[in-house]
């Protein structure tokens, strides 16, 4: 396997950015459910089911923040950095959750927005209500939190997802070896 030191530096900086935001949340006194240890359980459907179940368990318990949760509907999956509790009723109770993801970029990029919108879609299936907003904690010295109303981008997500699924369906069963 080829090792790229530049990529590793970016990964480390990304982890530090995420940990800095986690420290801010802890400093605010949030009750945090840290599910990051579940990544040690390997990959595959059994781990996905366990991680998704633990995420739902933390949501039902009403934790203020779920760190490194996992959302899975059998086809699509997502690893939101943070699920943050908001005072908006859902099938969970008087609260629901919104997605917060950390990104090193200093501006919100379309790929990052699509990513958190997919997470919001998966989250809606769990809690029975579509999150009002998704959030990105951007890079830079001030690490600004930028928010996007899900309803403003829902049609965009549906169109991109439809095009992606059509592209997959049209793919050849086998790749030509040439």
C-alpha positions as CSV (number, residue, x, y, z in Angstrom):
1,X,0.0,0.0,0.0
2,X,1.3,3.5,-0.9
3,X,1.6,5.8,2.0
4,X,1.1,9.5,1.4
5,X,2.4,11.7,4.3
6,X,0.3,14.6,3.1
7,X,-2.9,12.7,3.4
8,X,-1.9,11.5,6.8
9,X,-1.3,15.1,7.9
10,X,-4.7,16.1,6.7
11,X,-6.3,13.1,8.5
12,X,-4.5,14.1,11.7
13,X,-5.6,17.8,11.4
14,X,-9.2,16.6,10.8
15,X,-9.1,14.5,13.9
16,X,-7.7,17.4,15.9
17,X,-10.4,19.8,14.5
18,X,-13.1,17.2,15.5
19,X,-11.6,16.8,19.0
20,X,-11.4,20.6,19.5
21,X,-15.1,20.8,18.8
22,X,-15.8,17.9,21.1
23,X,-13.9,19.7,23.8
24,X,-16.0,22.8,23.3
25,X,-19.2,20.7,23.7
26,X,-17.8,19.1,26.9
27,X,-16.9,22.6,28.2
28,X,-20.5,23.6,27.7
29,X,-21.6,20.8,30.0
30,X,-23.3,18.7,27.3
31,X,-24.2,15.1,28.2
32,X,-22.2,13.2,25.5
33,X,-22.5,9.6,24.4
34,X,-19.2,8.7,22.8
35,X,-19.7,5.8,20.4
36,X,-16.2,6.0,18.8
37,X,-15.0,2.8,20.4
38,X,-17.5,0.8,18.2
39,X,-15.2,1.4,15.2
40,X,-12.9,-1.2,16.9
41,X,-15.6,-3.9,16.2
42,X,-14.5,-4.2,12.5
43,X,-16.7,-3.8,9.5
44,X,-19.7,-5.6,8.0
45,X,-23.4,-5.9,8.7
46,X,-23.0,-7.1,12.3
47,X,-21.0,-4.1,13.3
48,X,-23.3,-1.8,11.4
49,X,-26.3,-3.2,13.2
50,X,-24.6,-2.9,16.6
51,X,-23.4,0.7,16.0
52,X,-26.8,1.8,14.6
53,X,-28.6,0.2,17.6
54,X,-26.3,2.0,20.1
55,X,-26.9,5.3,18.2
56,X,-30.7,4.8,18.5
57,X,-30.3,3.8,22.1
58,X,-28.4,7.1,22.9
59,X,-31.0,9.1,21.0
60,X,-33.9,7.5,22.9
61,X,-32.0,8.2,26.2
62,X,-32.0,11.9,25.2
63,X,-28.2,12.5,25.3
64,X,-27.3,16.1,24.4
65,X,-24.7,15.0,21.9
66,X,-23.9,11.7,20.3
67,X,-20.3,11.5,19.1
68,X,-19.5,9.2,16.2
69,X,-22.9,7.8,15.8
70,X,-23.9,5.6,12.9
71,X,-27.0,5.7,10.7
72,X,-28.0,2.8,8.4
73,X,-31.1,2.0,6.6
74,X,-30.0,-1.3,5.0
75,X,-28.8,0.5,1.8
76,X,-27.4,3.9,2.8
77,X,-25.1,4.5,5.7
78,X,-23.6,7.5,7.4
79,X,-21.1,8.4,10.1
80,X,-22.1,11.8,11.4
81,X,-19.4,13.3,13.6
82,X,-22.0,14.6,16.0
83,X,-25.8,14.3,16.5
84,X,-26.9,17.3,18.5
85,X,-30.2,17.3,20.5
86,X,-32.7,20.1,19.7
87,X,-36.0,20.9,21.4
88,X,-38.2,19.7,18.6
89,X,-40.7,16.8,19.2
90,X,-40.2,13.5,17.4
91,X,-41.0,9.9,18.0
92,X,-38.1,10.0,20.5
93,X,-40.0,12.4,22.8
94,X,-39.9,16.2,23.2
95,X,-36.6,16.3,21.4
96,X,-35.0,15.3,18.1
97,X,-31.5,15.6,16.6
98,X,-29.6,17.5,14.0
99,X,-26.3,16.6,12.3
100,X,-23.1,18.5,13.0
101,X,-20.0,17.5,11.0
102,X,-16.5,19.0,11.2
103,X,-14.7,19.9,8.0
104,X,-11.2,21.5,7.6
105,X,-12.3,23.6,4.6
106,X,-12.9,27.2,5.4
107,X,-16.0,27.3,3.3
108,X,-18.9,24.9,2.9
109,X,-18.4,22.7,-0.2
110,X,-21.2,21.0,-2.1
111,X,-19.8,17.5,-1.3
112,X,-19.9,18.2,2.4
113,X,-23.4,19.6,2.2
114,X,-24.6,16.5,0.3
115,X,-23.0,14.3,2.9
116,X,-24.8,15.9,5.8
117,X,-28.0,16.0,3.9
118,X,-27.8,12.2,3.4
119,X,-27.2,11.9,7.1
120,X,-30.3,14.1,7.8
121,X,-32.3,11.8,5.6
122,X,-31.2,8.7,7.5
123,X,-31.8,10.5,10.8
124,X,-35.4,11.4,9.7
125,X,-36.1,7.8,9.3
126,X,-35.0,7.0,12.8
127,X,-36.6,9.9,14.7
128,X,-39.7,10.3,12.5
129,X,-39.1,14.0,11.8
130,X,-36.9,15.6,9.2
131,X,-34.2,17.8,11.0
132,X,-34.8,21.5,10.4
133,X,-31.1,22.1,9.8
134,X,-27.7,20.5,9.2
135,X,-24.5,22.1,10.4
136,X,-20.8,22.2,9.4
137,X,-18.0,23.3,11.8
138,X,-15.5,24.7,9.3
139,X,-11.8,25.0,9.6
140,X,-9.8,28.1,10.3
141,X,-8.9,30.0,13.5
142,X,-12.5,30.7,14.5
143,X,-14.0,27.3,13.4
144,X,-17.3,28.9,12.4
145,X,-20.5,26.8,12.6
146,X,-22.6,27.2,9.4
147,X,-26.1,26.0,9.2
148,X,-28.3,25.0,6.2
149,X,-32.1,24.5,6.3
150,X,-32.8,20.9,5.1
151,X,-36.0,22.0,3.3
152,X,-34.0,24.4,1.1
153,X,-31.8,21.5,-0.2
154,X,-34.1,18.5,-0.1
155,X,-35.0,18.6,-3.8
156,X,-31.3,18.9,-4.7
157,X,-30.5,15.8,-2.7
158,X,-33.4,13.9,-4.3
159,X,-32.2,14.8,-7.8
160,X,-28.5,13.9,-7.1
161,X,-29.6,10.6,-5.4
162,X,-31.9,9.7,-8.3
163,X,-29.1,10.4,-10.9
164,X,-26.6,8.3,-8.8
165,X,-29.0,5.4,-8.6
166,X,-29.8,5.6,-12.3
167,X,-26.0,5.6,-13.0
168,X,-25.5,2.5,-10.8
169,X,-28.4,0.7,-12.5
170,X,-27.0,1.4,-15.9
171,X,-23.5,0.1,-15.0
172,X,-22.5,-3.1,-16.8
173,X,-22.7,-6.3,-14.7
174,X,-19.0,-6.9,-15.4
175,X,-16.2,-4.5,-16.2
176,X,-14.6,-5.2,-19.6
177,X,-10.9,-6.3,-19.2
178,X,-9.1,-4.6,-21.9
